[in-house]
Amino acid sequence: MRAFITGIGGPALTAAERQFLQEAQPWGLIIFKRNVADGPSLRRLVDEFRVAVGRDAPVLIDQEGGRVQRLGPPHWPSYPPGAAYGALYDLDRNSGLAAARLGARLMAVDLTAFGIDVDCAPLADVPVPGADPIVGDRAYGTDPGKVAAIAGAIAAGLLDGGVLPVLKHIPGHGRATADSHQRLPVVDTDRATLAATDFAAFRPLAALPLAMTAHVVFTAFDPLAPATTSATIVRDVIRDSIGFKGLLMSDDISMGALSGALGERTAAALAAGCDIVLHCNGKMPEMLAVAAAAPLLAGHAARRAAAALAMRQAAKPIEFAAAQAEFGNLMAGVWQTAQGSA
């Protein structure tokens, strides 16, 4: 296995992609909407990926609900954005946490039916006034304790359903005044404030198996490099201050926030302390460059990867129709469903 996760171009493997997977041996595959035509073809794609790499490799997806939902209508249910759980939490804490856990549990049913066993959720980002809307209603709130509690409930629901959660975007994307998909955000907030707000939301979640970095510069720690490629932030903030001990993966290495050739970005993220890099767009020249720069997974990174995968478990029993009804009752009045009813 090599220290990267790859995307592919469409809903079925091409001959070139199959050869790439066999030879490059990425740690995992990430699924996007361009890979999803319908249920049967998605299941074939996941199965063919695992056959190509010759192992039960992880298959990831971004399935948060709201704006970020790769599986959605008409073939799959629509789920609320994170802010809806926050709104219910404000009305009744226990109901908000129960809904967050149950919503994640239902999403896990959708994912595991097609062999997808890793979800890039929950978020622990804490947005502030004036921040770029890229986080927006994906966030659970603006209080670190509330954010951590809801994120923990979502992680628990995914784990109950046999899906590994990926905590993002560590150590925080909530203060970014730019969309890191397009350009590099720079945060000038002082260390004490960051520790009490942004970082505080991640600390209670430090035992989760996987986390994804933020392509954000925090000048109080490193005036030049974003968290993804900053050894200082990975060591002093993510591993030390927050205390995260699990597998650390980069956000998408092809995003506009980063500079340099894809191989250089890959090497920089791994040198900074990321265990694995994520490359999403499925463009073969970039895939080849990332694979060439990604070493075999070894040492601490390999041990953390093995520990994360060891947390995959069989889904706990669920009565799906009853759970759907309970979820609808919990969310009534705080989320407009896909059918337009309250």
C-alpha positions in Angstrom: 0.0 0.0 0.0 1.2 3.5 -0.8 0.4 6.5 1.4 -2.3 8.1 -0.7 -6.1 7.9 -1.4 -7.2 8.3 -5.0 -10.2 9.3 -6.9 -11.2 8.0 -10.4 -12.7 9.7 -13.4 -16.2 8.2 -13.8 -18.8 5.5 -12.8 -16.7 2.6 -14.1 -13.0 1.7 -14.1 -11.2 2.2 -17.4 -8.5 -0.2 -18.4 -5.9 2.5 -17.6 -7.4 3.1 -14.1 -7.5 -0.6 -13.4 -3.8 -0.9 -14.3 -3.0 2.2 -12.2 -4.7 0.7 -9.1 -3.0 -2.6 -9.5 0.5 -1.0 -9.8 0.2 2.1 -7.6 -1.7 0.4 -4.7 -3.4 3.4 -3.1 -4.5 2.9 0.5 -8.1 3.7 -0.5 -10.6 5.1 -3.0 -12.8 8.2 -2.6 -16.2 8.4 -4.3 -17.7 11.5 -5.8 -20.9 12.3 -7.7 -19.2 11.7 -11.0 -18.7 8.1 -9.9 -22.4 7.5 -9.1 -24.9 6.6 -11.8 -27.1 4.2 -9.8 -26.9 1.6 -7.1 -25.8 -1.4 -9.1 -23.0 0.4 -11.0 -21.8 1.9 -7.7 -21.6 -1.5 -6.1 -19.7 -2.9 -9.1 -17.2 0.0 -9.0 -16.4 -0.5 -5.3 -16.0 -4.3 -5.9 -13.8 -3.8 -8.9 -11.6 -1.4 -7.0 -11.0 -3.9 -4.3 -10.3 -6.6 -6.8 -7.8 -4.4 -8.6 -5.9 -3.6 -5.4 -6.3 -7.2 -4.1 -7.5 -6.4 -0.6 -10.4 -5.1 1.5 -9.2 -1.5 1.0 -11.2 1.4 2.5 -13.7 3.2 0.3 -14.4 6.8 1.3 -17.1 9.4 0.5 -18.2 12.9 1.6 -21.6 12.3 3.0 -22.4 15.0 5.5 -26.0 15.9 4.4 -27.1 19.3 3.1 -24.8 20.7 0.5 -22.2 17.9 0.8 -23.9 14.7 0.0 -22.6 12.5 -2.8 -25.4 10.0 -2.6 -28.8 11.8 -2.8 -32.1 11.9 -4.6 -33.6 10.3 -6.6 -31.8 7.0 -5.6 -31.0 7.9 -1.9 -32.6 10.0 0.8 -31.7 13.6 1.4 -30.3 14.5 4.9 -30.2 17.8 6.7 -27.1 20.1 6.9 -25.2 20.1 10.2 -26.8 23.4 11.2 -30.2 21.6 11.5 -28.8 19.4 14.3 -27.5 22.5 16.0 -30.9 24.2 15.8 -32.5 21.2 17.4 -29.8 21.0 20.1 -30.6 24.6 21.0 -34.2 23.6 21.6 -33.4 20.4 23.4 -29.8 19.1 23.9 -30.7 15.4 24.1 -33.0 15.5 21.1 -30.2 17.3 19.1 -27.7 14.6 20.0 -30.1 11.8 19.4 -31.0 13.1 15.9 -27.4 13.6 14.9 -26.5 10.1 16.0 -29.6 8.6 14.3 -29.1 10.6 11.1 -25.5 9.3 10.8 -26.7 5.8 11.6 -29.2 6.0 8.7 -26.5 7.3 6.3 -24.3 4.4 7.3 -27.1 2.0 6.1 -27.0 3.8 2.7 -23.2 3.6 2.5 -22.6 0.1 3.6 -25.1 -1.3 1.1 -22.6 -0.4 -1.6 -19.4 -1.3 0.3 -18.5 2.2 1.3 -17.0 2.0 4.8 -15.5 5.5 5.5 -17.4 8.8 5.7 -15.6 12.1 5.6 -17.6 13.5 8.5 -18.1 14.9 11.1 -16.9 18.5 11.0 -15.7 20.2 14.1 -15.1 23.6 12.4 -16.4 26.6 14.4 -17.4 29.4 12.1 -17.1 33.1 13.0 -18.8 36.2 11.6 -17.2 37.2 8.3 -15.8 33.8 7.5 -16.1 32.4 4.0 -19.4 30.5 3.6 -17.7 27.3 2.4 -18.4 25.9 6.0 -21.6 27.9 6.7 -24.5 25.6 7.4 -22.3 22.6 7.4 -21.2 23.6 10.9 -23.1 22.4 14.0 -22.8 25.8 15.7 -20.5 28.4 17.0 -19.9 27.1 20.6 -17.0 24.6 20.7 -18.6 22.4 23.3 -21.8 22.1 21.3 -19.9 21.5 18.1 -17.8 18.7 19.8 -20.9 17.1 21.3 -22.8 16.9 18.0 -19.7 15.8 16.1 -19.2 13.1 18.6 -22.8 11.9 18.2 -22.4 11.7 14.4 -19.2 9.8 14.7 -20.9 7.4 17.1 -23.7 6.8 14.7 -21.4 6.1 11.8 -19.4 3.6 13.9 -22.6 1.9 15.0 -23.4 1.4 11.3 -20.0 -0.1 10.4 -18.6 3.1 8.9 -15.4 4.9 10.0 -15.7 8.6 10.6 -13.1 11.1 9.4 -12.9 14.2 11.6 -12.4 17.4 9.6 -10.9 19.9 9.1 -8.3 19.7 11.8 -7.3 22.1 13.5 -10.2 24.2 12.1 -11.5 25.8 9.0 -14.1 28.0 10.7 -12.1 31.3 10.6 -11.0 31.0 7.0 -12.0 34.1 4.9 -11.4 32.2 1.7 -12.6 28.9 0.2 -9.5 26.7 0.2 -10.8 24.9 -2.9 -9.9 28.2 -4.7 -7.1 29.9 -2.7 -5.1 29.8 0.5 -6.9 31.2 3.6 -4.8 33.0 6.2 -5.9 33.2 9.8 -4.1 35.8 12.0 -5.9 34.9 15.3 -3.7 34.6 18.4 -2.8 31.3 20.0 -4.9 31.7 23.1 -8.1 32.4 21.2 -7.5 29.5 18.8 -6.9 27.2 21.7 -10.1 28.3 23.4 -12.3 28.1 20.4 -11.2 26.3 17.2 -8.9 23.8 18.8 -11.2 23.3 21.7 -13.9 21.7 19.5 -11.5 19.1 18.3 -10.0 18.0 21.6 -12.9 15.9 22.9 -12.8 14.0 19.5 -9.1 13.2 19.6 -9.7 9.5 20.0 -11.5 9.2 16.6 -9.6 6.9 14.1 -9.1 9.4 11.2 -8.9 13.1 10.7 -8.4 15.4 7.7 -6.3 18.5 7.7 -7.3 22.1 6.9 -5.5 23.9 4.0 -5.4 27.0 6.3 -2.4 29.1 7.4 -2.4 29.9 11.1 0.2 32.7 11.4 0.4 32.4 15.2 2.1 29.0 14.6 3.5 29.1 11.1 3.4 32.3 9.0 3.9 30.5 5.7 2.7 26.9 5.5 -0.9 25.8 5.8 -1.7 23.1 8.4 -1.5 20.4 5.8 2.2 21.1 5.0 3.3 22.6 8.3 5.4 20.3 10.6 4.9 22.8 13.4 1.1 22.7 13.3 1.0 18.9 12.8 3.3 18.4 15.7 2.5 21.2 18.2 -1.2 21.7 17.5 -2.8 18.6 16.0 -0.7 15.9 17.8 0.2 17.8 21.0 -2.4 20.5 21.8 -5.4 18.7 20.4 -4.0 15.3 21.2 -5.1 13.5 18.0 -3.3 10.1 17.8 -5.1 8.6 14.8 -4.4 8.4 11.1 -4.0 11.9 9.7 -4.9 12.5 6.1 -4.6 15.7 4.0 -7.5 17.4 2.5 -7.5 17.1 -1.3 -4.0 17.8 -2.4 -5.2 19.2 -5.8 -7.1 22.1 -4.2 -6.3 25.7 -5.1 -5.0 26.6 -1.6 -1.8 24.6 -2.2 1.0 25.5 -4.6 3.6 23.6 -6.5 3.5 20.5 -8.6 1.4 17.6 -7.3 4.4 15.5 -6.4 5.8 18.4 -4.5 2.6 18.9 -2.6 2.4 15.2 -1.8 6.0 15.2 -0.5 5.4 18.3 1.6 2.3 17.0 3.3 3.9 13.7 4.2 7.1 15.4 5.4 5.0 17.7 7.6 3.5 14.7 9.3 0.4 13.7 7.4 0.3 9.9 7.2 -1.6 9.8 3.9 -2.5 12.3 1.2 -5.8 12.6 -0.5 -6.1 13.2 -4.2 -9.7 13.5 -5.5 -10.1 14.7 -9.1 -9.5 11.5 -11.0 -7.2 13.1 -13.5 -4.7 10.4 -14.6 -1.6 12.7 -15.0 -2.1 14.0 -11.5 -2.8 10.6 -10.1 0.5 9.3 -11.5 2.4 12.2 -10.0 0.9 11.7 -6.6 1.5 7.9 -6.7 5.2 8.5 -7.7 5.7 10.8 -4.7 3.8 8.7 -2.2 6.0 6.1 -0.4 4.9 2.7 0.8 2.9 3.0 4.0 5.3 2.2 6.8 6.3 2.9 10.4 4.0 5.0 12.6 1.8 5.8 9.6 1.2 2.1 8.8 0.5 1.4 12.5 -2.1 4.2 12.6 -3.7 3.0 9.4 -4.0 -0.5 10.7 -5.4 0.8 14.0 -8.0 2.8 12.1 -9.1 -0.1 10.0 -9.3 -2.3 13.0 -12.1 -0.1 14.3 -14.3 -1.2 11.4 -17.0 -3.3 12.9 -20.2 -5.1 11.8 -23.2 -2.8 11.9 -25.3 -3.0 15.0 -28.9 -4.1 14.3 -31.4 -1.4 13.3 -35.1 -1.5 12.4 -34.7 0.8 9.4 -38.3 2.0 8.9 -38.8 2.7 12.6 -35.5 4.6 12.7 -36.5 6.7 9.7 -39.8 7.5 11.3 -38.1 8.5 14.6 -35.6 10.6 12.7 -38.3 12.4 10.9 -40.2 13.1 14.2 -37.0 14.4 15.8 -36.2 16.8 12.9 -39.8 18.0 12.3 -39.9 21.8 12.4 -36.1 22.3 12.2 -35.5 20.9 8.7 -37.4 21.2 5.5 -37.4 17.7 4.0 -36.6 17.0 0.3 -40.4 16.7 -0.2 -40.9 20.2 1.0 -42.8 19.3 4.2 -41.7 20.5 7.6 
